Amino acid sequence: MRNDLLLLADSRLPAGGHAHSGGLEPPATSGAVRTVADLADFLHGRLHTAGLAAAALAAAACRHAGNGPDPASWLVLDAEADARDPSPGQRAVARAQGKALLRAARGTWPSPVLDALGDAHRARRTPDGRGPHHPVVLGVAAFAADGSPHDAAAIAAYTAVSGSASAAVRLLGLDPLGVHRALADLSAAVDAVAHEAAGHAEDAWADLPAPSAPVLDGWAELHLLADLRLFES
Amino acid sequence: MGGYHGPDQHHAAPRYGRPLRLGVGGPVGSGKTALTAALCRVLKEELNLAVVTNDIYTTEDADFLRRNAVLDDDRIMAVRTGCCPHTAIRDDISANLDAVEELEDRHGDLELVIVESGGDNLTATFSQGLVDRQIFVLDVSGGDKVPRKGGPGVTSSDLLVINKTDLAPLVGADLAVMDRDSARVREGRPVIFSSIREEPAVPKVADWVRARVHDFRHH
């Protein structure tokens, strides 16, 4: 395992992740997730829906980054990411996180491809648009850090569950050792999702996996209406 | 009390073409928002300024500033910090930088951006990547031992404000002790005692901020 990729996967990368619960805060607040076992179920569901979609987008982005800087094409992949995210609030959050990751990645692994991605999005500032979608940035960042599409998918799948898990420790006071055990128990599933996602790296973008999780989408919208919330998403 | 007239000991490199970024940090309830609001009221006629608030749970602080109309709405942005107010100003400043840059884009000729942290504890301090100068706000009601306990905000902030001095007799806090202990741990960096309730225009703090903005622009 190469050091650059460990840095990219590390939650200490200053890319704004600490302010997001990966969709966990609404079910934690409503009582739908209370225990480590509940959390394990939540993570399993998230991994196979939002996690798979993100991992496939990241793998495709990493693969495409190998073609060199091409600003216009990034907007097409970004539109595919939009199409896989039915919640407007969640899309705005994915773009805010993408913008933060782009800042961190450009500062850490300077690369013309990351610059091209940033330029494409600066040229087109949409109302909810703060930056490119997070998985797209992650794929390009993995490329800039000399990673493969499979590496990009693995990091996306891992962060899809690790972010929610650490939010659970903070929101619910769950035993951190129990939470890490749950993450370890998910390892084979995370690897399998990464493998599956990497297998789509060469697909036409419209054919990338588009699994849906309507409850997560609904919760994401409700979260934005909540008066009291600790996490941005 | 605690006046400091020596050379500025802060070595952050000046960055031209943008406003001074000033952090205001400190424990919950010490008066950060009240101080920020007072500075806005006093300085808005003479300086082009904007504010980023960091709230742990709500947008309470931004709402307070808006309700009290100390600044126009489009000069105030709220950042939510996911359980960790200190992370958002120190370890991972991306959301705050984003807000600061958004305000700077919106108002091209800003001279001062105040970043008010979420209420935290004595370990909170701002990253040099986010702010050029920082004020740490304590209040006397936490007891006169607090400056002695140190922490980066108490020891190293560019200005320590000890607020609510009007409460000192009620809580049995000895201001002379706080002054002596602060001076000992701060190695000459300035301390200002204040009571925003009695002196809403916070003249000494406002003067200190004016001087920092002036230094930054003419460095």
Chai-1 contact restraints between the chains, C-beta under 6 A:
chainA,res_idxA,chainB,res_idxB,connection_type,confidence,min_distance_angstrom,max_distance_angstrom,comment,restraint_id
A,P14,B,D92,contact,1.0,0.0,6.0,A-B,restraint_1
A,P14,B,S94,contact,1.0,0.0,6.0,A-B,restraint_2
A,A15,B,S94,contact,1.0,0.0,6.0,A-B,restraint_3
A,G16,B,S94,contact,1.0,0.0,6.0,A-B,restraint_4
A,G16,B,A95,contact,1.0,0.0,6.0,A-B,restraint_5
A,H18,B,G82,contact,1.0,0.0,6.0,A-B,restraint_6
A,H18,B,C84,contact,1.0,0.0,6.0,A-B,restraint_7
A,H18,B,T87,contact,1.0,0.0,6.0,A-B,restraint_8
A,H18,B,D92,contact,1.0,0.0,6.0,A-B,restraint_9
A,A19,B,T81,contact,1.0,0.0,6.0,A-B,restraint_10
A,A19,B,G82,contact,1.0,0.0,6.0,A-B,restraint_11
A,A19,B,A95,contact,1.0,0.0,6.0,A-B,restraint_12
A,A100,B,S94,contact,1.0,0.0,6.0,A-B,restraint_13
A,R103,B,S94,contact,1.0,0.0,6.0,A-B,restraint_14
A,R170,B,C83,contact,1.0,0.0,6.0,A-B,restraint_15
A,L228,B,Y57,contact,1.0,0.0,6.0,A-B,restraint_16
A,L228,B,T58,contact,1.0,0.0,6.0,A-B,restraint_17
A,L230,B,Y57,contact,1.0,0.0,6.0,A-B,restraint_18
A,L230,B,C83,contact,1.0,0.0,6.0,A-B,restraint_19
A,F231,B,G82,contact,1.0,0.0,6.0,A-B,restraint_20
A,E232,B,R80,contact,1.0,0.0,6.0,A-B,restraint_21
